[in-house]
Amino acid sequence: MNFELNEEFRMLQTLVAHFVNDELMPLETGLLQQDINGYGGELSTDALLPLNNKCRELGLWGLDVPKQFGGANLPALAMVGVNEEVGRSAVPFHFPPDSPNLHMLISSVTEAQREKYLLPYSRGETISAIGISEPGAGADPAAMSTRAELDGDHWVLNGRKIWISKMDTADFTIVMAKTDTAKGRHGISAFLVDKDTPGFIVERKIPMIGGTKTYEILLDNCRLPKGQLLGEINKGFAPMQLRLSVRRLQMAAWCIGKARRAVEIMADHARQRVTFGQPLSERQSVQWWIADAETRIHACRLMCQHAAWKLDQGMDVRTEISMAKIFGTEMAHDVIDHAMQCLGALGMTKEMPLQLMAGQVRTMRIYDGPSEVHRWVIARNRLSQ
């Protein structure tokens, strides 16, 4: 087995590392102050513009977009290294366009939808969101209560969606709804809803830990032309799972980067801080925190690379991605927590990026499937053999 990434992928990861160091890291101080002042820890549209321009300049745009849509068509294996480097910064940034919805669109669009939604999205001209969770149905899509009923040449959507990111900027939202209540998850369909559609109501903004925000929306007799159905009727679950798999693998890779950053902060502090006549770096507890962190980071990277390789081969990778998401998010949570403990009171301040990173990682243990559900999936697959 060859565990060495090819030179192209290594060079790409190095380029992304320079981008993170030169473009994202300098923004951290201002972002932390923004969070301290109560304005959250997300980049404004004005702050994103120069970053996106820099991405275009460096060729870091549409990295996993197919070539026919103007992208580099990089495999999932290459994207593991990209997302690892991006994860090192507390600045929340995705190389545009955001991959998960992109892959769902690619797998499902009609020719008309390709022109109206996919191509502008792949060029970075539009922003998308997705509505899956509901107030009474989060990790269990079969419990979804939002309905879509056909009325002549239109679909009529009624229900609620919650925990949706980017609703303040999204040009369109992929909304999941039941089209056959008797079929459970096999009766779910996806719909493309433009932001100004009557009956598509953004009800409230919900501040989240980690400096982010989500939204709750109401679908009140929201009428859509038949052509807004994304993919086939009652077959929205599989494309949605593809979308979730891409995001879950991203999260696990981000967590590698965040854990690396936490170890760097912890090691630098441990070498400098002297307590009771001894540097913290000579304390066994700190040494073991660092040793365990390095070991788990290495294991997580191998898990992500293996899952990405299987994904690139077109193999069923759901179990491996569930494993990587559980392991990565819990690993990064522990490493960041140990770094905060090592720094003492300094680790508790909002002036350090650790607290923002801790919040970001904590949300990942819930988003796109909580750890408990992923453990259940892994165990169910093993017990069914």
N, C-alpha and C positions, 0 to 999 in steps of 0.2 A: 504493500500500500504506500502511495506517495502522499505524505502529509505536507508537502511544500506547495504553497500557492504559486501560480505562474507569475512571471515577472510583471505582466500587465496589471494584475490584481494588486500586487505589492506596490507598484508605482502609484496606482490610483489611491490606495490607502494612505500613502505618504503625502500625496497632493491634498487629500481631504484633511489630514492631520495639520498641514500648514494652513489650510483655510480656517480650521477651528482655532488654531493658535493666533492667527493674524486678524481674523474677522469676528469671531464669536467671543473669545475670551475677553477682549477689551470692552465688550458690552456688559459684562457681568456686574461691574460696580454700579452702573446706572440702573440696571434691571433690579438689583437688590434694593437700591434706594427707592425705586418705584414701588416695590413690594412693601417696603417699610412704610411708605406714605399711603398705603392702602389702595394702590391702583393695580395690584396683581403682578404676576411675573410673566406676562406674555409680551411679545414684541408688537409694537404698533405697526400700522400699515406703512407709515413713514420710515420706520426703522427697517422694515422688510425690503423695501424697494432697493436700497443700495446693495443689500446682501444678494438679492435675486439677480441684480445686474452683474455682480461679481461672479455669481455662479455661471452665468452665460459666458462671461469673459474667459473663465477657466475651463469651460467645457463640462461643468458639473450640473448640467441641466438634463432632465429626462434620462437619467442614468439607466433605468430599467424599462424605459419606453421602447416599444418595438421600432425598428429602423423605418418601417413604412410610415410611422407617425412622427418621424424626425428625432428619435431618441438613439441612445447608444446600445440598447438591447442587452444590457449586462445581466448575467445570470444571478440567481439568488446568492450563490457562493461569494461572488464579488461584493454584493451588497452587505454581507455580514461585516466585512472590514470597514466599509463606508459608515455603517450605522454605529459600529463600535467607536469610531473616532468622533462622530457627532455627539454620542452620548457623554463624552468627557466634559462637556460644558453644561452649566446649569441653564444656559440660554436655550429655550425650546425652539428648535429650528429643524425643518425637514427640507431636503433637497427637492425642489419642485419638479413635476407635480407630485403631490402626496401619493405614494404607491398603492395603498390598499384599494381605494375607490377606483383608481386607474385600472387595476387588474380585474375588478368586478365589471367595469364597463367594457373592457376588451373582450371578456368572455360572453357578453350578453347583448351588445347593442345591435340594432337593425342598421341598415344602410343610412336611413334618415337620421337616426340617433347618432350615428358615427359622425355625420357632418355637423349636427347641431350641438352635441355634447362632448363626444370623445376627442375630436380633433382640437377644438378650442382648449379643452382641459389639458391635453398633452402639450400644447404650446404655452401653457401658463397664463392663458387669457381669462380663465374662469376659476372659481373656487367651489369645491363641493363639500357636502356634509352627508351623513347617513343617519337615519332614524330607525333603530332596532328596538332598544329597550323601552319598556312602558312602566308606569308607576306600579303595576301589579305583575309585571313579567320582565325580568331582567335576563338571567342566564338561561332561562327555559323558553325558547322561541315557540314551543307548542302552546304555551299559555298566553300567547299574544291575543289581544282582544280587538285591536284595530282591524276594521273590516273594509274591504273594497268590493263594491257590488256594481255589476254592469247595468247601465241604464241607457238603452239605445246605443249611441255611438260614444258614450262617455263612461268612465269609471267614476264612482262616487266613494270617497274615502271618509270614514268617520272613526275617531279615536284620539288617543294621546300618545305622544312619544316624549321620552325624557333622557337626560344625560347626553345631549347632542352637542358636540363641539363645533365651533366655527359658524354657528347660526348667524352671528353678527356680520359676517362677510360672505357667506356662501351664496353663489348665484343659483344653485340648484341643490336639491336634497334627494338622495335615494331613500325612499320610504318603504319599509317592509310592512305588508298587511296580509291578513287572511283572506283568501279567495275561495276556500272550501273548508268550512269549519269541521267537517267530519274527518279530514285527513291529517290533522295535527300539523307537524312540521312539514309534511308533504303537501299541505294545502296553502303554502305561503308564496306570495308573489312580490316582485319589486316594481316600484313605480318611480318615474322621474318627475319631480315637482319643482317648478320654477319658483323663485322667491316671492314673486308678486301674485301668485295664484290665489284667487278668492277662496276663502275657507281654510287657508293655510296660515295659521295664526301663531306667532311667537309670543307665548304668554309670560314667560319670566326668565331672567338670568339667574343662575345658581352659582355662587362663588364656591370653588373647590380648594382643597389643600394643594400645596405645590404651586400656588400662584395662578392657577388656571380657572376657567369658568366653563359651565355647560348651560344648556337651555332646555326648557320644556315647551313643547308645541301642542297646539290643538288642531285637529283636522275636523272641521265642522262643515259637512256636506261639500267637501273639497272635490270639485268636478274636474276631471282630466280627460282629454281626448284619448281614444283607445290606443293611439300610437305612443302614449306615455308609459305603457307597460314595458318594463325592461326585462328582456328574456321571455321565456315561455310561462304561460299561466300555470300556477301551482308548482313551479319548478325554480322558485327563487332561493331555496335553502342552500343548494350546492354552490351557486355563485357567491352567496353571502359567506359561506364557510371558507371559500377561496380567499375572499377579502379579509376575513378574520385571521386566516393562517399567515397571510403576508404581514399583517400588523403584529401578530404575536411573535413572529420571528424577529421583526424589527425591535420590539420591546426587549427581547432577550439580549440582542446585540447592544442596544443602548445601555443595558444594565452592566455589560462588561466594561464599557467606557466609564460609566459612573463609578463603578467599583475601583477601576484603575485610578481615577482622579482622587477618590477618597483615600486610597493607599498612599498616593503621593503626598497628600496633605498630612496624613498621619505620620508617615516616615520623616518628613521634613520637620514636623513639630517635635517628634520623639528625639531626634538628634540634637535639637537645640534646648529643649526644656529639661532643666535639672531640678530634681526633687530629692530632698534628704541626702544631698551630696552625690547623687547619681543621675546621669541622663536617663530619660524614660526609655531610650533605645536599649538600655541594658536591663530593663525589667522584663522578666519572662512573660508576663501576661501580654505586654505590648508586642513582644517578639512573636508570640503565638498568634495574636490577632493578625499580624502581617503575614506570617507563614500560612495560616489557614486561608486568608484572603487570596494570596497568590495561587494557592492550590485550587481553590474553587473558581477563580477567574479562568485559569487554564482549562479546567474541566468544562466550564460553560462555553468557552470558545470552541472547544472540540465538539460539543453537543450541537451548537449552532451551525458549525461548518458541515457536520454530518447531515443534519436536517435539511440544510440548504442544498447540499449535493443531491439528496434524494428528491427534493422538490424539482431540481433542474432535470432529473432523469424521468420526471413524470410519474414517480412512484407515490403511493399512499404514505403521507408523512404526518398525518394528524396526531398520532401518538407521540412521535418524536418532537413535534412542535409544542405539544402540551407539556412534555417533560422539560423542554428548554425554557418555556415561559415560567413554569413553577420554579425551576432551579435558578434561573437568572434573576427573577424579581426577588426571591427570598435571599439569595446570595448577596445581591447589592444592598438590600435592606440591612442585613447583618453587618456588612463591611462599613457602610456609612454610619451605622449606629456605633460601631467600635471606634471609628474615627472621631465622632462627636464626643464619645466618652474619653478618648485619649486627650483631646483638647480641653477637657474640663469645661469651665464656664465659657471659655472662648467658643467652644463648640455649640453652645446654646444660643449664640447671638445671631441675629438676622443679618449681620454684616458679613457673615461667612456663607459661601455657597452651599455648605453641607445641609443646612436646614431646608433650602429650596429643593435640593436633590433628593432629600429624604421624603419630602412630600410628593415629588414626582414619581419616585419609585413606589411609594405606598399606594398611589392610585393605580399603578400598573398591576398590582395584585388583585384588583377588582375589575378594571377595564378589560374588555374583550374576553371575558370569562374568568371568574374568580378561581383562585388556586384549588378550592374544594371541588369545584366542578371538573377541573382538569384532572385532579386525582381520581375522581369517580370514573371519568372516561378511560384513563389508563388502566385502572383496576378492572373495569367492565370488559375492556378488550382482552386483557390477560385471562380473565376467568372464563371467557367464552371460547377459549382455545381448547 
